[in-house]
Amino acid sequence: MNLSDVIKRPLITEKATSLKATSNSVLFAVDKRANKKEVREAVEKMFKVKVEDVRTMNVAGKVKRRGRTVGLRPGWKKAVVTLKAGDKISAPRLVVETPIVMVIHVVPPLVERYITLAP
């Protein structure tokens, strides 16, 4: 499996942030077919760090309903990568900045004014 196919995206949540601060661990969403050795190799080569430990888990998809219809979101695999002491991953900004457009209704109600807010 290609190294760029193993790691799909970093997970940025409250838990991931606290793990990064306390135990120097980083969370990634990885390919379902990837094993621990492939995840370790991909992180070490892509980010040029030393990996101490890799833990993986399969996350089950959530059941979603729309009226009577019941559906299931796909499951995915999560990897918790613990880095050696002194190493850290500083990823660039992952969020693509797009302007926010708000519609404000002004008197009379048929007149609309569009305001673009820069992020």
C-alpha positions in Angstrom: 0.0 0.0 0.0 1.3 3.5 -0.9 2.3 5.6 2.1 0.1 8.5 1.1 -2.9 6.1 1.0 -2.4 4.9 4.5 -3.0 8.2 6.3 -6.3 9.8 5.3 -6.4 12.8 7.6 -5.4 14.0 11.1 -8.1 14.0 13.7 -8.5 17.3 15.5 -10.8 16.9 18.4 -10.8 17.8 22.1 -9.5 14.4 23.0 -6.8 14.5 20.3 -5.6 17.9 21.6 -5.5 16.7 25.2 -3.6 13.6 24.2 -1.1 15.6 22.2 -0.4 17.8 25.2 -0.2 15.1 27.9 1.3 12.0 26.2 2.7 13.4 22.9 0.2 11.3 20.9 -1.4 12.2 17.5 -4.6 10.8 16.1 -5.1 9.9 12.5 -7.9 8.5 10.4 -6.3 5.7 8.4 -7.2 3.2 5.7 -9.2 0.3 6.9 -6.8 -2.2 5.4 -3.7 -0.6 7.0 -1.9 -2.4 9.9 0.2 -0.9 12.7 3.5 -1.4 10.8 2.2 0.5 7.8 0.9 3.3 9.9 4.2 3.6 11.8 6.2 3.6 8.5 3.9 6.2 6.9 4.1 8.6 9.9 7.9 8.3 10.2 8.5 8.9 6.5 5.9 11.6 6.0 6.5 13.7 9.1 10.2 12.8 9.7 9.7 11.8 13.4 10.3 8.7 15.4 7.3 6.7 16.5 7.2 5.0 19.9 3.8 3.2 19.8 0.8 2.7 17.4 -2.6 1.7 18.6 -5.4 1.2 16.1 -9.1 0.7 16.5 -12.1 0.2 14.2 -14.8 2.8 14.7 -18.3 1.5 13.8 -20.5 3.6 11.6 -23.4 5.4 13.1 -27.0 4.6 12.5 -28.9 7.5 10.9 -32.6 7.9 10.3 -34.6 10.1 8.0 -38.2 9.4 8.7 -38.9 5.7 8.4 -35.7 5.1 6.4 -32.8 3.8 8.4 -29.3 4.1 7.0 -25.8 3.4 8.3 -22.7 5.7 7.9 -19.6 3.8 6.9 -17.1 2.6 9.6 -13.5 3.8 9.6 -10.2 3.1 11.3 -8.5 5.3 13.8 -4.8 5.3 14.8 -3.3 6.7 18.0 0.4 7.4 17.3 2.7 8.1 20.3 5.8 9.9 19.3 9.2 9.6 21.0 10.1 12.3 23.5 11.3 15.5 21.8 9.5 14.8 18.5 6.4 16.7 17.5 4.3 17.1 14.4 3.4 20.7 13.4 0.9 20.4 10.6 0.0 23.4 8.5 -3.5 24.9 8.7 -5.9 22.2 7.6 -8.9 24.3 7.2 -9.4 26.0 3.9 -10.5 29.6 4.5 -13.6 30.6 2.6 -15.4 33.9 3.0 -18.6 33.8 5.0 -21.7 35.3 3.4 -24.6 36.5 5.6 -28.0 37.7 4.3 -29.4 40.5 6.4 -33.0 41.5 6.0 -33.5 45.3 6.2 -36.7 47.3 6.2 -38.6 46.9 3.9 -38.4 43.1 4.0 -38.0 42.7 0.3 -34.6 44.4 0.2 -31.7 42.2 1.0 -28.1 43.3 1.6 -25.2 40.9 1.3 -22.2 41.3 3.5 -19.0 39.3 3.1 -17.0 38.7 6.2 -13.3 37.9 5.7 -12.1 35.1 8.0 
